[in-house]
Structure formats: C-alpha cells, structure tokens
Amino acid sequence: MDPEEIKQQKLAEMQQRVQNDPEAQAQMQQQLEEQRAQQELQKQKLMRQILSEEARSRLARIKMAKPQFAEQVEYQLIQLAQSGRLPIPLDDDRFRVILDKIHESTKPKRSFSITRR
C-alpha cells in the first residue's frame, strides 16, 4: 500500500469515528473554540503593542460599526508590523491615514458610461 493511501484510510476512519461518537464531536468542537479564543487573545495582545490608546479606541468603534472591515484592518496591521514597515506604537493620525488607504483599496470601483444617440 502507498503511504498516501494509508493516510487517507486512517483519516476516513477517524472521521467515521467522530461522526458516530458524540463525545468526540464535542471534544473536537471544544478544542476548536479554545484555539479560536487563544488566537483572539494573541491578536489583542499584538494590537495593544502596535496601536496607541487613541488608535485602539478608534479601532474598537470601527469594530462595532463594521466588524469585517475591522478584522481586515487588524490582520493588515499585524502583517505590516511583523514586516517592520509600521512605526510602533502607531499614533491615531497615522492610523487614520492607513484606514483611508485600506478603505480606498476595498471600496468597489464604480464606472458609468453614457452613450448619446
């Protein structure tokens, strides 16, 4: 047997066991929730390091109004900070400039064409 086939067979067996065993499903669900919570805590810790107090409060207000946009901003800020292209801590003025740039890049482009006869 090919090692890849063995892996596929074991994966199928594990999935079958999980589907038939409600305890295993609950345990996997709990593990996923714990991982999500841990990732959220790490993200919040990074945001405290990256942003100043005013910028964090601005981001919190954005998160209330537009949660998807705030998630996108957080991930982009983390990437910029990790690559070293962001001054840490980021003050509110520079944060607003970054928000404007992100908003402009995600805003749908609209074009109108008028044809006259």
PDB file as gemmi writes it, atoms N, CA and C in Angstrom:
CRYST1    1.000    1.000    1.000  90.00  90.00  90.00 P 1                      
ATOM      1  N   MET A   1       0.833  -1.191   0.000  1.00  0.00           N  
ATOM      2  CA  MET A   1       0.000   0.000   0.000  1.00  0.00           C  
ATOM      3  C   MET A   1       0.873   1.248   0.000  1.00  0.00           C  
ATOM      4  N   ASP A   2       0.397   2.234  -0.663  1.00  0.00           N  
ATOM      5  CA  ASP A   2       1.071   3.521  -0.753  1.00  0.00           C  
ATOM      6  C   ASP A   2       0.869   4.282   0.570  1.00  0.00           C  
ATOM      7  N   PRO A   3       1.898   4.968   1.063  1.00  0.00           N  
ATOM      8  CA  PRO A   3       1.742   5.723   2.325  1.00  0.00           C  
ATOM      9  C   PRO A   3       0.605   6.738   2.261  1.00  0.00           C  
ATOM     10  N   GLU A   4       0.394   7.332   1.097  1.00  0.00           N  
ATOM     11  CA  GLU A   4      -0.685   8.310   0.947  1.00  0.00           C  
ATOM     12  C   GLU A   4      -2.047   7.628   1.110  1.00  0.00           C  
ATOM     13  N   GLU A   5      -2.180   6.418   0.587  1.00  0.00           N  
ATOM     14  CA  GLU A   5      -3.433   5.672   0.722  1.00  0.00           C  
ATOM     15  C   GLU A   5      -3.693   5.320   2.185  1.00  0.00           C  
ATOM     16  N   ILE A   6      -2.638   4.984   2.895  1.00  0.00           N  
ATOM     17  CA  ILE A   6      -2.773   4.656   4.315  1.00  0.00           C  
ATOM     18  C   ILE A   6      -3.252   5.877   5.096  1.00  0.00           C  
ATOM     19  N   LYS A   7      -2.657   7.040   4.789  1.00  0.00           N  
ATOM     20  CA  LYS A   7      -3.084   8.277   5.454  1.00  0.00           C  
ATOM     21  C   LYS A   7      -4.550   8.565   5.178  1.00  0.00           C  
ATOM     22  N   GLN A   8      -4.958   8.412   3.922  1.00  0.00           N  
ATOM     23  CA  GLN A   8      -6.351   8.666   3.546  1.00  0.00           C  
ATOM     24  C   GLN A   8      -7.292   7.704   4.266  1.00  0.00           C  
ATOM     25  N   GLN A   9      -6.886   6.440   4.364  1.00  0.00           N  
ATOM     26  CA  GLN A   9      -7.708   5.443   5.034  1.00  0.00           C  
ATOM     27  C   GLN A   9      -7.846   5.765   6.525  1.00  0.00           C  
ATOM     28  N   LYS A  10      -6.743   6.127   7.177  1.00  0.00           N  
ATOM     29  CA  LYS A  10      -6.797   6.474   8.592  1.00  0.00           C  
ATOM     30  C   LYS A  10      -7.642   7.717   8.828  1.00  0.00           C  
ATOM     31  N   LEU A  11      -7.510   8.704   7.937  1.00  0.00           N  
ATOM     32  CA  LEU A  11      -8.308   9.917   8.044  1.00  0.00           C  
ATOM     33  C   LEU A  11      -9.791   9.592   7.916  1.00  0.00           C  
ATOM     34  N   ALA A  12     -10.138   8.722   6.974  1.00  0.00           N  
ATOM     35  CA  ALA A  12     -11.536   8.334   6.794  1.00  0.00           C  
ATOM     36  C   ALA A  12     -12.059   7.602   8.033  1.00  0.00           C  
ATOM     37  N   GLU A  13     -11.221   6.743   8.630  1.00  0.00           N  
ATOM     38  CA  GLU A  13     -11.625   6.024   9.838  1.00  0.00           C  
ATOM     39  C   GLU A  13     -11.853   6.991  10.993  1.00  0.00           C  
ATOM     40  N   MET A  14     -10.954   7.980  11.146  1.00  0.00           N  
ATOM     41  CA  MET A  14     -11.104   8.961  12.224  1.00  0.00           C  
ATOM     42  C   MET A  14     -12.366   9.789  12.035  1.00  0.00           C  
ATOM     43  N   GLN A  15     -12.632  10.188  10.803  1.00  0.00           N  
ATOM     44  CA  GLN A  15     -13.839  10.967  10.533  1.00  0.00           C  
ATOM     45  C   GLN A  15     -15.090  10.148  10.831  1.00  0.00           C  
ATOM     46  N   GLN A  16     -15.052   8.865  10.501  1.00  0.00           N  
ATOM     47  CA  GLN A  16     -16.189   7.984  10.768  1.00  0.00           C  
ATOM     48  C   GLN A  16     -16.415   7.857  12.276  1.00  0.00           C  
ATOM     49  N   ARG A  17     -15.320   7.700  13.040  1.00  0.00           N  
ATOM     50  CA  ARG A  17     -15.436   7.592  14.494  1.00  0.00           C  
ATOM     51  C   ARG A  17     -16.010   8.870  15.096  1.00  0.00           C  
ATOM     52  N   VAL A  18     -15.542  10.006  14.586  1.00  0.00           N  
ATOM     53  CA  VAL A  18     -16.021  11.291  15.102  1.00  0.00           C  
ATOM     54  C   VAL A  18     -17.498  11.474  14.784  1.00  0.00           C  
ATOM     55  N   GLN A  19     -17.908  11.075  13.610  1.00  0.00           N  
ATOM     56  CA  GLN A  19     -19.315  11.225  13.236  1.00  0.00           C  
ATOM     57  C   GLN A  19     -20.214  10.329  14.070  1.00  0.00           C  
ATOM     58  N   ASN A  20     -19.727   9.164  14.438  1.00  0.00           N  
ATOM     59  CA  ASN A  20     -20.540   8.225  15.210  1.00  0.00           C  
ATOM     60  C   ASN A  20     -20.473   8.468  16.711  1.00  0.00           C  
ATOM     61  N   ASP A  21     -19.474   9.175  17.178  1.00  0.00           N  
ATOM     62  CA  ASP A  21     -19.273   9.380  18.611  1.00  0.00           C  
ATOM     63  C   ASP A  21     -19.547  10.840  18.973  1.00  0.00           C  
ATOM     64  N   PRO A  22     -20.662  11.108  19.665  1.00  0.00           N  
ATOM     65  CA  PRO A  22     -20.966  12.496  20.026  1.00  0.00           C  
ATOM     66  C   PRO A  22     -19.955  13.100  20.992  1.00  0.00           C  
ATOM     67  N   GLU A  23     -19.332  12.262  21.838  1.00  0.00           N  
ATOM     68  CA  GLU A  23     -18.311  12.785  22.750  1.00  0.00           C  
ATOM     69  C   GLU A  23     -17.110  13.318  21.986  1.00  0.00           C  
ATOM     70  N   ALA A  24     -16.709  12.588  20.949  1.00  0.00           N  
ATOM     71  CA  ALA A  24     -15.569  13.021  20.144  1.00  0.00           C  
ATOM     72  C   ALA A  24     -15.898  14.317  19.414  1.00  0.00           C  
ATOM     73  N   GLN A  25     -17.131  14.439  18.945  1.00  0.00           N  
ATOM     74  CA  GLN A  25     -17.541  15.679  18.281  1.00  0.00           C  
ATOM     75  C   GLN A  25     -17.484  16.842  19.251  1.00  0.00           C  
ATOM     76  N   ALA A  26     -17.993  16.639  20.449  1.00  0.00           N  
ATOM     77  CA  ALA A  26     -17.989  17.712  21.449  1.00  0.00           C  
ATOM     78  C   ALA A  26     -16.562  18.089  21.824  1.00  0.00           C  
ATOM     79  N   GLN A  27     -15.690  17.084  21.930  1.00  0.00           N  
ATOM     80  CA  GLN A  27     -14.298  17.353  22.278  1.00  0.00           C  
ATOM     81  C   GLN A  27     -13.604  18.134  21.169  1.00  0.00           C  
ATOM     82  N   MET A  28     -13.839  17.764  19.921  1.00  0.00           N  
ATOM     83  CA  MET A  28     -13.228  18.498  18.804  1.00  0.00           C  
ATOM     84  C   MET A  28     -13.752  19.925  18.751  1.00  0.00           C  
ATOM     85  N   GLN A  29     -15.060  20.101  18.995  1.00  0.00           N  
ATOM     86  CA  GLN A  29     -15.643  21.436  18.993  1.00  0.00           C  
ATOM     87  C   GLN A  29     -15.027  22.288  20.092  1.00  0.00           C  
ATOM     88  N   GLN A  30     -14.829  21.699  21.260  1.00  0.00           N  
ATOM     89  CA  GLN A  30     -14.228  22.427  22.369  1.00  0.00           C  
ATOM     90  C   GLN A  30     -12.791  22.824  22.049  1.00  0.00           C  
ATOM     91  N   GLN A  31     -12.038  21.927  21.414  1.00  0.00           N  
ATOM     92  CA  GLN A  31     -10.661  22.238  21.033  1.00  0.00           C  
ATOM     93  C   GLN A  31     -10.624  23.381  20.030  1.00  0.00           C  
ATOM     94  N   LEU A  32     -11.549  23.372  19.064  1.00  0.00           N  
ATOM     95  CA  LEU A  32     -11.601  24.458  18.085  1.00  0.00           C  
ATOM     96  C   LEU A  32     -11.915  25.793  18.756  1.00  0.00           C  
ATOM     97  N   GLU A  33     -12.848  25.787  19.699  1.00  0.00           N  
ATOM     98  CA  GLU A  33     -13.189  27.018  20.404  1.00  0.00           C  
ATOM     99  C   GLU A  33     -12.015  27.533  21.226  1.00  0.00           C  
ATOM    100  N   GLU A  34     -11.282  26.621  21.855  1.00  0.00           N  
ATOM    101  CA  GLU A  34     -10.115  27.026  22.623  1.00  0.00           C  
ATOM    102  C   GLU A  34      -9.048  27.626  21.721  1.00  0.00           C  
ATOM    103  N   GLN A  35      -8.851  27.034  20.539  1.00  0.00           N  
ATOM    104  CA  GLN A  35      -7.873  27.578  19.591  1.00  0.00           C  
ATOM    105  C   GLN A  35      -8.286  28.968  19.135  1.00  0.00           C  
ATOM    106  N   ARG A  36      -9.567  29.154  18.843  1.00  0.00           N  
ATOM    107  CA  ARG A  36     -10.050  30.471  18.413  1.00  0.00           C  
ATOM    108  C   ARG A  36      -9.858  31.507  19.517  1.00  0.00           C  
ATOM    109  N   ALA A  37     -10.171  31.118  20.736  1.00  0.00           N  
ATOM    110  CA  ALA A  37     -10.016  32.042  21.866  1.00  0.00           C  
ATOM    111  C   ALA A  37      -8.546  32.411  22.056  1.00  0.00           C  
ATOM    112  N   GLN A  38      -7.666  31.430  21.924  1.00  0.00           N  
ATOM    113  CA  GLN A  38      -6.237  31.696  22.080  1.00  0.00           C  
ATOM    114  C   GLN A  38      -5.739  32.619  20.965  1.00  0.00           C  
ATOM    115  N   GLN A  39      -6.197  32.403  19.737  1.00  0.00           N  
ATOM    116  CA  GLN A  39      -5.806  33.271  18.631  1.00  0.00           C  
ATOM    117  C   GLN A  39      -6.317  34.684  18.849  1.00  0.00           C  
ATOM    118  N   GLU A  40      -7.519  34.811  19.365  1.00  0.00           N  
ATOM    119  CA  GLU A  40      -8.084  36.139  19.630  1.00  0.00           C  
ATOM    120  C   GLU A  40      -7.272  36.866  20.703  1.00  0.00           C  
ATOM    121  N   LEU A  41      -6.857  36.148  21.741  1.00  0.00           N  
ATOM    122  CA  LEU A  41      -6.039  36.761  22.782  1.00  0.00           C  
ATOM    123  C   LEU A  41      -4.692  37.223  22.230  1.00  0.00           C  
ATOM    124  N   GLN A  42      -4.079  36.417  21.374  1.00  0.00           N  
ATOM    125  CA  GLN A  42      -2.812  36.811  20.765  1.00  0.00           C  
ATOM    126  C   GLN A  42      -2.988  38.041  19.892  1.00  0.00           C  
ATOM    127  N   LYS A  43      -4.090  38.085  19.143  1.00  0.00           N  
ATOM    128  CA  LYS A  43      -4.350  39.234  18.277  1.00  0.00           C  
ATOM    129  C   LYS A  43      -4.543  40.495  19.114  1.00  0.00           C  
ATOM    130  N   GLN A  44      -5.284  40.397  20.217  1.00  0.00           N  
ATOM    131  CA  GLN A  44      -5.490  41.547  21.080  1.00  0.00           C  
ATOM    132  C   GLN A  44      -4.183  42.020  21.703  1.00  0.00           C  
ATOM    133  N   LYS A  45      -3.331  41.078  22.074  1.00  0.00           N  
ATOM    134  CA  LYS A  45      -2.030  41.436  22.651  1.00  0.00           C  
ATOM    135  C   LYS A  45      -1.192  42.190  21.628  1.00  0.00           C  
ATOM    136  N   LEU A  46      -1.189  41.706  20.390  1.00  0.00           N  
ATOM    137  CA  LEU A  46      -0.441  42.393  19.336  1.00  0.00           C  
ATOM    138  C   LEU A  46      -1.009  43.781  19.065  1.00  0.00           C  
ATOM    139  N   MET A  47      -2.327  43.918  19.089  1.00  0.00           N  
ATOM    140  CA  MET A  47      -2.951  45.218  18.843  1.00  0.00           C  
ATOM    141  C   MET A  47      -2.576  46.208  19.941  1.00  0.00           C  
ATOM    142  N   ARG A  48      -2.464  45.728  21.189  1.00  0.00           N  
ATOM    143  CA  ARG A  48      -2.042  46.624  22.286  1.00  0.00           C  
ATOM    144  C   ARG A  48      -0.616  47.110  22.071  1.00  0.00           C  
ATOM    145  N   GLN A  49       0.229  46.268  21.481  1.00  0.00           N  
ATOM    146  CA  GLN A  49       1.609  46.662  21.223  1.00  0.00           C  
ATOM    147  C   GLN A  49       1.706  47.593  20.025  1.00  0.00           C  
ATOM    148  N   ILE A  50       0.893  47.339  18.997  1.00  0.00           N  
ATOM    149  CA  ILE A  50       1.005  48.066  17.735  1.00  0.00           C  
ATOM    150  C   ILE A  50       0.366  49.447  17.820  1.00  0.00           C  
ATOM    151  N   LEU A  51      -0.816  49.545  18.415  1.00  0.00           N  
ATOM    152  CA  LEU A  51      -1.593  50.789  18.372  1.00  0.00           C  
ATOM    153  C   LEU A  51      -1.498  51.578  19.669  1.00  0.00           C  
ATOM    154  N   SER A  52      -1.582  52.903  19.526  1.00  0.00           N  
ATOM    155  CA  SER A  52      -1.663  53.760  20.705  1.00  0.00           C  
ATOM    156  C   SER A  52      -3.080  53.657  21.274  1.00  0.00           C  
ATOM    157  N   GLU A  53      -3.297  54.280  22.425  1.00  0.00           N  
ATOM    158  CA  GLU A  53      -4.603  54.206  23.085  1.00  0.00           C  
ATOM    159  C   GLU A  53      -5.708  54.803  22.218  1.00  0.00           C  
ATOM    160  N   GLU A  54      -5.441  55.968  21.604  1.00  0.00           N  
ATOM    161  CA  GLU A  54      -6.463  56.605  20.761  1.00  0.00           C  
ATOM    162  C   GLU A  54      -6.764  55.758  19.534  1.00  0.00           C  
ATOM    163  N   ALA A  55      -5.735  55.179  18.940  1.00  0.00           N  
ATOM    164  CA  ALA A  55      -5.932  54.348  17.747  1.00  0.00           C  
ATOM    165  C   ALA A  55      -6.710  53.080  18.102  1.00  0.00           C  
ATOM    166  N   ARG A  56      -6.448  52.516  19.274  1.00  0.00           N  
ATOM    167  CA  ARG A  56      -7.209  51.325  19.691  1.00  0.00           C  
ATOM    168  C   ARG A  56      -8.670  51.651  19.908  1.00  0.00           C  
ATOM    169  N   SER A  57      -8.956  52.821  20.497  1.00  0.00           N  
ATOM    170  CA  SER A  57     -10.360  53.191  20.701  1.00  0.00           C  
ATOM    171  C   SER A  57     -11.041  53.437  19.359  1.00  0.00           C  
ATOM    172  N   ARG A  58     -10.310  54.004  18.393  1.00  0.00           N  
ATOM    173  CA  ARG A  58     -10.867  54.199  17.050  1.00  0.00           C  
ATOM    174  C   ARG A  58     -11.173  52.839  16.417  1.00  0.00           C  
ATOM    175  N   LEU A  59     -10.258  51.903  16.559  1.00  0.00           N  
ATOM    176  CA  LEU A  59     -10.466  50.572  16.001  1.00  0.00           C  
ATOM    177  C   LEU A  59     -11.656  49.878  16.676  1.00  0.00           C  
ATOM    178  N   ALA A  60     -11.841  50.082  17.968  1.00  0.00           N  
ATOM    179  CA  ALA A  60     -12.982  49.497  18.679  1.00  0.00           C  
ATOM    180  C   ALA A  60     -14.297  50.054  18.143  1.00  0.00           C  
ATOM    181  N   ARG A  61     -14.327  51.352  17.859  1.00  0.00           N  
ATOM    182  CA  ARG A  61     -15.536  51.958  17.295  1.00  0.00           C  
ATOM    183  C   ARG A  61     -15.804  51.421  15.897  1.00  0.00           C  
ATOM    184  N   ILE A  62     -14.754  51.235  15.115  1.00  0.00           N  
ATOM    185  CA  ILE A  62     -14.921  50.677  13.773  1.00  0.00           C  
ATOM    186  C   ILE A  62     -15.434  49.248  13.866  1.00  0.00           C  
ATOM    187  N   LYS A  63     -14.920  48.513  14.848  1.00  0.00           N  
ATOM    188  CA  LYS A  63     -15.333  47.117  15.013  1.00  0.00           C  
ATOM    189  C   LYS A  63     -16.820  47.015  15.331  1.00  0.00           C  
ATOM    190  N   MET A  64     -17.348  47.990  16.065  1.00  0.00           N  
ATOM    191  CA  MET A  64     -18.780  47.984  16.364  1.00  0.00           C  
ATOM    192  C   MET A  64     -19.610  48.244  15.108  1.00  0.00           C  
ATOM    193  N   ALA A  65     -19.129  49.145  14.267  1.00  0.00           N  
ATOM    194  CA  ALA A  65     -19.895  49.512  13.086  1.00  0.00           C  
ATOM    195  C   ALA A  65     -19.677  48.546  11.919  1.00  0.00           C  
ATOM    196  N   LYS A  66     -18.423  48.162  11.684  1.00  0.00           N  
ATOM    197  CA  LYS A  66     -18.096  47.298  10.544  1.00  0.00           C  
ATOM    198  C   LYS A  66     -17.116  46.209  10.982  1.00  0.00           C  
ATOM    199  N   PRO A  67     -17.621  45.109  11.532  1.00  0.00           N  
ATOM    200  CA  PRO A  67     -16.733  44.079  12.074  1.00  0.00           C  
ATOM    201  C   PRO A  67     -15.806  43.436  11.023  1.00  0.00           C  
ATOM    202  N   GLN A  68     -16.305  43.193   9.808  1.00  0.00           N  
ATOM    203  CA  GLN A  68     -15.451  42.567   8.789  1.00  0.00           C  
ATOM    204  C   GLN A  68     -14.311  43.495   8.392  1.00  0.00           C  
ATOM    205  N   PHE A  69     -14.609  44.764   8.232  1.00  0.00           N  
ATOM    206  CA  PHE A  69     -13.583  45.730   7.871  1.00  0.00           C  
ATOM    207  C   PHE A  69     -12.540  45.828   8.982  1.00  0.00           C  
ATOM    208  N   ALA A  70     -12.987  45.808  10.243  1.00  0.00           N  
ATOM    209  CA  ALA A  70     -12.059  45.884  11.368  1.00  0.00           C  
ATOM    210  C   ALA A  70     -11.145  44.662  11.409  1.00  0.00           C  
ATOM    211  N   GLU A  71     -11.689  43.481  11.115  1.00  0.00           N  
ATOM    212  CA  GLU A  71     -10.869  42.268  11.060  1.00  0.00           C  
ATOM    213  C   GLU A  71      -9.790  42.405   9.991  1.00  0.00           C  
ATOM    214  N   GLN A  72     -10.182  42.896   8.840  1.00  0.00           N  
ATOM    215  CA  GLN A  72      -9.242  43.086   7.738  1.00  0.00           C  
ATOM    216  C   GLN A  72      -8.141  44.073   8.138  1.00  0.00           C  
ATOM    217  N   VAL A  73      -8.518  45.151   8.793  1.00  0.00           N  
ATOM    218  CA  VAL A  73      -7.546  46.152   9.241  1.00  0.00           C  
ATOM    219  C   VAL A  73      -6.580  45.544  10.249  1.00  0.00           C  
ATOM    220  N   GLU A  74      -7.111  44.775  11.191  1.00  0.00           N  
ATOM    221  CA  GLU A  74      -6.249  44.159  12.205  1.00  0.00           C  
ATOM    222  C   GLU A  74      -5.216  43.240  11.563  1.00  0.00           C  
ATOM    223  N   TYR A  75      -5.647  42.396  10.644  1.00  0.00           N  
ATOM    224  CA  TYR A  75      -4.702  41.480  10.007  1.00  0.00           C  
ATOM    225  C   TYR A  75      -3.657  42.227   9.180  1.00  0.00           C  
ATOM    226  N   GLN A  76      -4.066  43.285   8.504  1.00  0.00           N  
ATOM    227  CA  GLN A  76      -3.098  44.056   7.730  1.00  0.00           C  
ATOM    228  C   GLN A  76      -2.116  44.776   8.642  1.00  0.00           C  
ATOM    229  N   LEU A  77      -2.592  45.303   9.767  1.00  0.00           N  
ATOM    230  CA  LEU A  77      -1.689  45.962  10.718  1.00  0.00           C  
ATOM    231  C   LEU A  77      -0.677  44.973  11.283  1.00  0.00           C  
ATOM    232  N   ILE A  78      -1.138  43.772  11.602  1.00  0.00           N  
ATOM    233  CA  ILE A  78      -0.227  42.750  12.133  1.00  0.00           C  
ATOM    234  C   ILE A  78       0.832  42.401  11.098  1.00  0.00           C  
ATOM    235  N   GLN A  79       0.425  42.243   9.853  1.00  0.00           N  
ATOM    236  CA  GLN A  79       1.384  41.925   8.796  1.00  0.00           C  
ATOM    237  C   GLN A  79       2.393  43.047   8.605  1.00  0.00           C  
ATOM    238  N   LEU A  80       1.925  44.287   8.606  1.00  0.00           N  
ATOM    239  CA  LEU A  80       2.825  45.428   8.441  1.00  0.00           C  
ATOM    240  C   LEU A  80       3.796  45.535   9.608  1.00  0.00           C  
ATOM    241  N   ALA A  81       3.299  45.312  10.813  1.00  0.00           N  
ATOM    242  CA  ALA A  81       4.163  45.408  11.998  1.00  0.00           C  
ATOM    243  C   ALA A  81       5.203  44.292  12.001  1.00  0.00           C  
ATOM    244  N   GLN A  82       4.815  43.098  11.617  1.00  0.00           N  
ATOM    245  CA  GLN A  82       5.756  41.983  11.605  1.00  0.00           C  
ATOM    246  C   GLN A  82       6.814  42.133  10.526  1.00  0.00           C  
ATOM    247  N   SER A  83       6.457  42.805   9.433  1.00  0.00           N  
ATOM    248  CA  SER A  83       7.443  43.021   8.376  1.00  0.00           C  
ATOM    249  C   SER A  83       8.317  44.238   8.656  1.00  0.00           C  
ATOM    250  N   GLY A  84       7.987  45.012   9.699  1.00  0.00           N  
ATOM    251  CA  GLY A  84       8.800  46.161  10.077  1.00  0.00           C  
ATOM    252  C   GLY A  84       8.491  47.427   9.300  1.00  0.00           C  
ATOM    253  N   ARG A  85       7.365  47.460   8.598  1.00  0.00           N  
ATOM    254  CA  ARG A  85       7.007  48.634   7.802  1.00  0.00           C  
ATOM    255  C   ARG A  85       6.049  49.566   8.532  1.00  0.00           C  
ATOM    256  N   LEU A  86       5.935  49.383   9.845  1.00  0.00           N  
ATOM    257  CA  LEU A  86       4.983  50.169  10.615  1.00  0.00           C  
ATOM    258  C   LEU A  86       5.671  50.692  11.868  1.00  0.00           C  
ATOM    259  N   PRO A  87       5.570  51.996  12.130  1.00  0.00           N  
ATOM    260  CA  PRO A  87       6.157  52.509  13.378  1.00  0.00           C  
ATOM    261  C   PRO A  87       5.320  52.058  14.570  1.00  0.00           C  
ATOM    262  N   ILE A  88       5.999  51.568  15.591  1.00  0.00           N  
ATOM    263  CA  ILE A  88       5.287  51.057  16.755  1.00  0.00           C  
ATOM    264  C   ILE A  88       5.603  51.946  17.940  1.00  0.00           C  
ATOM    265  N   PRO A  89       4.681  52.432  18.723  1.00  0.00           N  
ATOM    266  CA  PRO A  89       3.235  52.322  18.554  1.00  0.00           C  
ATOM    267  C   PRO A  89       2.733  53.298  17.490  1.00  0.00           C  
ATOM    268  N   LEU A  90       1.693  52.890  16.820  1.00  0.00           N  
ATOM    269  CA  LEU A  90       1.095  53.671  15.747  1.00  0.00           C  
ATOM    270  C   LEU A  90       0.141  54.692  16.347  1.00  0.00           C  
ATOM    271  N   ASP A  91       0.397  55.980  16.088  1.00  0.00           N  
ATOM    272  CA  ASP A  91      -0.474  57.005  16.653  1.00  0.00           C  
ATOM    273  C   ASP A  91      -1.753  57.133  15.821  1.00  0.00           C  
ATOM    274  N   ASP A  92      -2.708  57.877  16.358  1.00  0.00           N  
ATOM    275  CA  ASP A  92      -4.032  57.973  15.744  1.00  0.00           C  
ATOM    276  C   ASP A  92      -3.993  58.610  14.364  1.00  0.00           C  
ATOM    277  N   ASP A  93      -3.158  59.627  14.174  1.00  0.00           N  
ATOM    278  CA  ASP A  93      -3.098  60.305  12.873  1.00  0.00           C  
ATOM    279  C   ASP A  93      -2.630  59.357  11.774  1.00  0.00           C  
ATOM    280  N   ARG A  94      -1.564  58.630  12.038  1.00  0.00           N  
ATOM    281  CA  ARG A  94      -1.071  57.681  11.037  1.00  0.00           C  
ATOM    282  C   ARG A  94      -2.057  56.531  10.840  1.00  0.00           C  
ATOM    283  N   PHE A  95      -2.732  56.137  11.912  1.00  0.00           N  
ATOM    284  CA  PHE A  95      -3.730  55.079  11.806  1.00  0.00           C  
ATOM    285  C   PHE A  95      -4.871  55.501  10.888  1.00  0.00           C  
ATOM    286  N   ARG A  96      -5.290  56.763  10.983  1.00  0.00           N  
ATOM    287  CA  ARG A  96      -6.350  57.258  10.098  1.00  0.00           C  
ATOM    288  C   ARG A  96      -5.902  57.229   8.642  1.00  0.00           C  
ATOM    289  N   VAL A  97      -4.641  57.565   8.382  1.00  0.00           N  
ATOM    290  CA  VAL A  97      -4.121  57.529   7.013  1.00  0.00           C  
ATOM    291  C   VAL A  97      -4.161  56.088   6.486  1.00  0.00           C  
ATOM    292  N   ILE A  98      -3.749  55.148   7.321  1.00  0.00           N  
ATOM    293  CA  ILE A  98      -3.766  53.742   6.916  1.00  0.00           C  
ATOM    294  C   ILE A  98      -5.203  53.281   6.679  1.00  0.00           C  
ATOM    295  N   LEU A  99      -6.118  53.702   7.544  1.00  0.00           N  
ATOM    296  CA  LEU A  99      -7.526  53.344   7.359  1.00  0.00           C  
ATOM    297  C   LEU A  99      -8.062  53.870   6.032  1.00  0.00           C  
ATOM    298  N   ASP A 100      -7.704  55.111   5.697  1.00  0.00           N  
ATOM    299  CA  ASP A 100      -8.142  55.673   4.425  1.00  0.00           C  
ATOM    300  C   ASP A 100      -7.619  54.862   3.248  1.00  0.00           C  
ATOM    301  N   LYS A 101      -6.358  54.477   3.312  1.00  0.00           N  
ATOM    302  CA  LYS A 101      -5.780  53.686   2.225  1.00  0.00           C  
ATOM    303  C   LYS A 101      -6.452  52.327   2.099  1.00  0.00           C  
ATOM    304  N   ILE A 102      -6.704  51.682   3.223  1.00  0.00           N  
ATOM    305  CA  ILE A 102      -7.363  50.374   3.180  1.00  0.00           C  
ATOM    306  C   ILE A 102      -8.786  50.516   2.663  1.00  0.00           C  
ATOM    307  N   HIS A 103      -9.463  51.557   3.117  1.00  0.00           N  
ATOM    308  CA  HIS A 103     -10.838  51.783   2.663  1.00  0.00           C  
ATOM    309  C   HIS A 103     -10.888  52.039   1.161  1.00  0.00           C  
ATOM    310  N   GLU A 104      -9.966  52.830   0.659  1.00  0.00           N  
ATOM    311  CA  GLU A 104      -9.928  53.123  -0.779  1.00  0.00           C  
ATOM    312  C   GLU A 104      -9.650  51.857  -1.591  1.00  0.00           C  
ATOM    313  N   SER A 105      -8.783  50.981  -1.067  1.00  0.00           N  
ATOM    314  CA  SER A 105      -8.447  49.777  -1.818  1.00  0.00           C  
ATOM    315  C   SER A 105      -9.573  48.747  -1.789  1.00  0.00           C  
ATOM    316  N   THR A 106     -10.424  48.783  -0.764  1.00  0.00           N  
ATOM    317  CA  THR A 106     -11.513  47.812  -0.688  1.00  0.00           C  
ATOM    318  C   THR A 106     -12.827  48.338  -1.223  1.00  0.00           C  
ATOM    319  N   LYS A 107     -12.899  49.635  -1.471  1.00  0.00           N  
ATOM    320  CA  LYS A 107     -14.128  50.226  -1.962  1.00  0.00           C  
ATOM    321  C   LYS A 107     -14.384  49.755  -3.388  1.00  0.00           C  
ATOM    322  N   PRO A 108     -15.604  49.315  -3.684  1.00  0.00           N  
ATOM    323  CA  PRO A 108     -15.877  48.861  -5.050  1.00  0.00           C  
ATOM    324  C   PRO A 108     -15.757  50.011  -6.048  1.00  0.00           C  
ATOM    325  N   LYS A 109     -15.147  49.709  -7.148  1.00  0.00           N  
ATOM    326  CA  LYS A 109     -14.979  50.721  -8.200  1.00  0.00           C  
ATOM    327  C   LYS A 109     -16.270  50.787  -9.006  1.00  0.00           C  
ATOM    328  N   ARG A 110     -16.744  51.988  -9.208  1.00  0.00           N  
ATOM    329  CA  ARG A 110     -17.965  52.190  -9.979  1.00  0.00           C  
ATOM    330  C   ARG A 110     -17.611  53.006 -11.212  1.00  0.00           C  
ATOM    331  N   SER A 111     -18.124  52.561 -12.305  1.00  0.00           N  
ATOM    332  CA  SER A 111     -17.893  53.322 -13.525  1.00  0.00           C  
ATOM    333  C   SER A 111     -19.219  53.485 -14.254  1.00  0.00           C  
ATOM    334  N   PHE A 112     -19.374  54.632 -14.845  1.00  0.00           N  
ATOM    335  CA  PHE A 112     -20.581  54.931 -15.585  1.00  0.00           C  
ATOM    336  C   PHE A 112     -20.177  55.271 -17.001  1.00  0.00           C  
ATOM    337  N   SER A 113     -20.942  54.784 -17.913  1.00  0.00           N  
ATOM    338  CA  SER A 113     -20.710  55.182 -19.310  1.00  0.00           C  
ATOM    339  C   SER A 113     -22.035  55.652 -19.870  1.00  0.00           C  
ATOM    340  N   ILE A 114     -21.980  56.826 -20.461  1.00  0.00           N  
ATOM    341  CA  ILE A 114     -23.172  57.420 -21.033  1.00  0.00           C  
ATOM    342  C   ILE A 114     -22.994  57.425 -22.534  1.00  0.00           C  
ATOM    343  N   THR A 115     -23.949  56.822 -23.186  1.00  0.00           N  
ATOM    344  CA  THR A 115     -23.899  56.825 -24.646  1.00  0.00           C  
ATOM    345  C   THR A 115     -25.037  57.714 -25.141  1.00  0.00           C  
ATOM    346  N   ARG A 116     -24.689  58.618 -26.006  1.00  0.00           N  
ATOM    347  CA  ARG A 116     -25.690  59.546 -26.561  1.00  0.00           C  
ATOM    348  C   ARG A 116     -26.013  59.117 -27.979  1.00  0.00           C  
ATOM    349  N   ARG A 117     -27.251  59.302 -28.305  1.00  0.00           N  
ATOM    350  CA  ARG A 117     -27.695  58.935 -29.652  1.00  0.00           C  
ATOM    351  C   ARG A 117     -28.072  60.122 -30.478  1.00  0.00           C  
TER     352      ARG A 117                                                      
END                                                                             
